[in-house]
C-alpha cells in the first residue's frame, strides 16, 4: 500500500503541468451531504482557468443531467461508469453515451430490481438509493462495516460488480468502472489518451469505488476523509489534502491555481 503525501509536497513542475481535474462528488465535492459555495466556486475557478473539469460519480442519470447542464464542468461520468453526459452548448443539446445498449439496460433493470429487494430483506437498516445503490449512511443511520460487507457479498453472489462509496454500495452488471468510461470520454471528446496523458490530470476522491482512478493517475489526490477507508483501497492516492470534503477540494483548487 502506498503512503499518501501532503498535497503541498506535489512538485511545482507537476502542478503546473496539470491540465484537468476529475473529481468524485459525494464527500469529495460535498461536505456532510451539501455542495458548499466554496466547493462550487472552486469548480468555477478551475473551469475559468482553462482546466478540463469532469465529475466522476456513482450518482444516477437524473443527477448527471442537471450537473452536465448547470455546473461549470465539461462533462460528467455517472453510475460508476455506466454512461457519460456532456452538454453541447453550441448545439443546445445534451449528449449521452451509455456503455450498454438499450435492450441490455432494460434486461439489467429487471434483474437489479429483484436483487435489490433481496438485499433489503437480508440486511436490515439498508434502503434503496437508485438503480442498485444500497444506502448505508446517507438517509439511514450509519450501518456497521459487517452489514456493508454483507451487501457487497450478496451483490457479488448474484454476479454483479459491487463497489463501496462513502455512502452507498453500488452494484451493476457489466465490465466497466469509473476509469474505463472516463478513458472513452476523453478519447471521443478531447482526442486525449488518458494512459499516455495521465500525469497531466488529477483525480480527487475519498472512497473504495475510486480505487481504479487512484491507481491510474500518478498525481491522484484524496481529500482528508479518505483515511477512513484507507484499509479498503488497494492503491491509495499519491497525495492527501489537509481538509475533508468540499473544503479539501477547494484546497486542491487553490493549490493548482496559485502559480
Rosetta blueprint (number, residue, H / E / L):
1 X L
2 X L
3 X L
4 X L
5 X E
6 X E
7 X H
8 X H
9 X H
10 X L
11 X L
12 X H
13 X H
14 X H
15 X H
16 X H
17 X L
18 X L
19 X L
20 X E
21 X E
22 X E
23 X E
24 X L
25 X L
26 X L
27 X L
28 X L
29 X L
30 X L
31 X E
32 X L
33 X L
34 X E
35 X L
36 X L
37 X H
38 X H
39 X H
40 X H
41 X H
42 X H
43 X H
44 X H
45 X H
46 X H
47 X H
48 X H
49 X L
50 X L
51 X L
52 X E
53 X E
54 X E
55 X E
56 X E
57 X L
58 X L
59 X L
60 X L
61 X H
62 X H
63 X H
64 X H
65 X H
66 X H
67 X H
68 X H
69 X H
70 X H
71 X L
72 X L
73 X L
74 X L
75 X E
76 X E
77 X E
78 X E
79 X H
80 X H
81 X H
82 X L
83 X E
84 X E
85 X E
86 X E
87 X E
88 X E
89 X L
90 X L
91 X L
92 X L
93 X E
94 X E
95 X E
96 X E
97 X E
98 X E
99 X L
100 X L
101 X L
102 X H
103 X H
104 X H
105 X H
106 X H
107 X H
108 X H
109 X H
110 X H
111 X H
112 X H
113 X H
114 X H
115 X H
116 X H
117 X H
118 X H
119 X H
120 X H
121 X H
122 X H
123 X L
124 X L
125 X L
126 X L
127 X E
128 X E
129 X E
130 X E
131 X L
132 X L
133 X E
134 X E
135 X E
136 X L
137 X L
138 X L
139 X L
140 X L
141 X L
142 X L
143 X L
144 X L
145 X H
146 X H
147 X H
148 X H
149 X H
150 X H
151 X H
152 X H
153 X H
154 X H
155 X H
156 X H
157 X H
158 X L
159 X L
160 X L
161 X E
162 X E
163 X E
164 X E
165 X L
166 X L
167 X L
168 X E
169 X E
170 X E
171 X E
172 X E
173 X L
174 X L
175 X L
176 X L
177 X L
178 X H
179 X H
180 X H
181 X H
182 X H
183 X H
184 X H
185 X H
186 X H
187 X H
188 X H
189 X H
190 X H
191 X L
192 X L
193 X L
194 X L
195 X L
196 X L
197 X L
198 X H
199 X H
200 X H
201 X E
202 X E
203 X E
204 X E
205 X E
206 X L
207 X L
208 X H
209 X H
210 X H
211 X H
212 X H
213 X H
214 X H
215 X H
216 X H
217 X L
218 X L
219 X L
220 X L
221 X E
222 X E
223 X L
224 X H
225 X H
226 X H
227 X H
228 X H
229 X H
230 X H
231 X H
232 X H
233 X L
234 X L
235 X L
236 X L
237 X L
238 X L
239 X E
240 X E
241 X L
242 X L
243 X L
244 X L
245 X H
246 X H
247 X H
248 X H
249 X H
250 X H
251 X H
252 X H
253 X H
254 X H
255 X H
256 X H
257 X H
258 X L
259 X L
